[in-house]
């Protein structure tokens, strides 16, 4: 990778993180897009592979979120049935 691309990538990724930490989602998305475009221009074959597998990633992510949601609902049910003392003792441990 050429030096100017490294600088562009590092600068835009850094600015993206700064904007994200400051709460500016627009700036974070803008500079994050610049960083991704720089990476895509350097490694187009890798991005093609990722893009072709994207539906699988989305499906697995959705399944993971479903499991986490069900576990959270179950914990809420258990906390309601056992009272707040059990929940508080879990937090202290």
Helices and strands as residue ranges (DSSP letters): H 3-22, H 25-42, H 44-82, H 84-92
